[in-house]
Amino acid sequence: MSTASGQADLQRLNINRYATKKTMAEGMLDVALLMANTSQLKAVLEQEPGFKYYMTVIVLIAVSLFFQVLAGVFFILMARKDLNVVANQRKLDVMNNIATALVLFTVIVNIFITAFGVQKTGLYHRN
């Protein structure tokens, strides 16, 4: 591919539109994870405090929800800025890196939530 045709392809690609779509997709995934955490919170609350990992799972879900809300704020802030404005590019890059790190931390926390188990299994009897 020649340099001229490569530059023409780049000019046809609206970088701001691409970045906005990417941010919106990440936001939708964040909403799906938020719904999953809400469901997990309901399940662990139904377990009652007698559940062995009750407080651990509650804290992990709270941390996950906090990270998700914070990442959502960054997604909204990023979507409102124009990537084509040079003055915004550095700020958007930093915000994108922070949002990506928050999503990574959220995934890691959710792995631990899953490991400790919040589903009603019938293994824990009520007193």
N, C-alpha and C positions, 0 to 999 in steps of 0.2 A: 504494500500500500504506500502510495506516495505521500509526502508530507502535506501537499496541497489538499488531497482528498481527505486526509485525516483531520486537517484543520476545518474543512468544510463540514465534516460530520460533527465535530465539536461545536461549531457555530449553530447547527440545527438542534443540538441538544440544549434544552433550557435547563441549566444547572439548578437554578432556583426551584423550578417545578419538580425536578428529580429529587432534590433534597427535601422538599415539602412532602412529597409522596412517601419517601422513606421514613420521615419522622412520623407521619400519620400511621403508617403500617406498624412501626414500633409502638406507637401509642395504643393501637388496637390490640396488639399482643399484651401490652401492659394491662389493659382493661380485662382481657380474658384471664390473666393471672390474678387480678384483683378479685374477680368473681370466684375463682377457684379458692383463693385464700378465705373469702367470706364463707364459702361452703365448709371449708376445713375448720374455721372458727366455730361455726354452728355445731359441727360434729364433735369437736372437743368439748364444747360447753355442755353438750348432751351427755358426755362421759361422766361429768361431775368430778369434784376434786379428789375422789378416791382413785382416779386413773393415775397410774404410776408416774407418767410424764406430763401430767396436767399443766403445771406451771411452766415447765420447759417449752411445751408446744405453744402455750398462750404467748409467752415472751417472743418466741421465734416468729409466730404469725404477726405479732405487733411490729416487730422489726421489719418484716417483709412488707407489711402494709405501709409503714413509714417510708421505706425506700421506694415503693411503687408510687406513692403520692408525690414524693420529691422528684422522681424521674418524670412523672406526668407534668409537673410544673415546668421542668426544663423543656419537655417536648412542646408545650404550649408556647413558651417564650421563643424557642427556636423557630417555630412555624410562623411567628409574627414578624420575623426579621427577613430581609431580602439578602440572599447570599451574593447577589450580583453587586451589591454595594461593598466596595473594597474595605471600608471602615468597619463593616460588620463581620468580615470573614474570620478574623482572629478570634473574636468573641464567640462566634458560632462554633468554631472548631473546638474551643475550650468547653463550651456548653455541651457539645456533642460527646466529647470524651468523658465528661462527668456523667452524662445521662447513660452512656454505654457502661461505665463502671457501676453505676447504680443498678442497672439491669443485671449485670453479672453477679453482683452481691445478692440481689433478689433471687436469682436462680440458685445460687449456692445455699442460701437460707432455706429455700423451698425444698432442696434435696434433703436437708436435715429434718424439715417438717415431715416429709414423706417417710424418712427413716424411723422417726419416732412414732409414726402411725397415729392418725386421728380418726380412722374409720371405726365405726362400731362393729366389733368382731364377735361380740357375745362372749369373749374370753374373760371379761371383767364383770363380775356379778355385782349387783347393787346390794348394799347392806340394809 
